[in-house]
Amino acid sequence: MPRTFSKRLVVDASIARASGREDATFPTSKHSRDFLHEVLRICHRVVWTEEIIREWNLHQSRFARRWRLTMKQKGKDVVLSDPAHQPLRQGIDDTARTESQRQAMQKDCCLIEAALATDLSVVSLDENARKLFAHASANVNELKNVVWVNPDKQEENCPTWLSEGAKPESARRLGNYPAQ
C-alpha cells in the first residue's frame, strides 16, 4: 500500500454530535463514527480553534469525546491560535441573500478560516452551510478551493478519500459544488 500523507482536517461539531457508539446502526451515527475511526487509523490530524473546541464541547457524543482524547494523546491535533480572517467574513456578509443566510455562514465561518490556515479541508454534515458557501464562492475567491466533504453522503466515498490522502479533488471544492 502506498504511503498516505497526513492531512489536517477541520471537523465540524455536527460530526461530533452524530457519531455513535460502536453498536450504533443509525446510518448518520455509523458514518460519522466510521469517518472518525478512519481519520485516526490513517494518521490524519484534526484542526482546532477556540471556537471549534467550544462547539465540540457543547455537542460531542461520548464516542467523539474519547476519539478527541485519543487524537490528543497521539499528538494528532493541531491547535490554531486565531485564524480570524476579516476580509473573508466581510465577503461572506456581502454575498448573503438574507439575514438568516448571513448568520448561518458567519456561524460556520470558523471552519472555513481554520481550513484556509491549514490544508483547505472541512468535514461536516451541514449541507445547508455547504450550499451557502458554494454560492458565496462565486464572489469570494478564498472559498473556491476549500474542500468540503460529508461522510453521510455515500456517493462521496469518504473512507476512500481519506485512505488516498484526502486530496483536494476538484469535485469536492466549494467553487465546483452546485450552490442551488
Secondary structure, 3 states (H helix, E strand, C coil): CCCCCCCEEEECHHHHHHCCCCCCCCHHHHHHHHHHHHHHHHCCEEEECHHHHHHHHHHCCHHHHHHHHHHHHCCCEEECCCCCCHHHHHHHHHHCCCHHHHHHHHHHHHHHHHHHHCCCEEECCCHHHHHHHHHHCCCCHHHCCCEEECCCCHHHCHHHHHHCCCCCCHHHEHHHCCCC
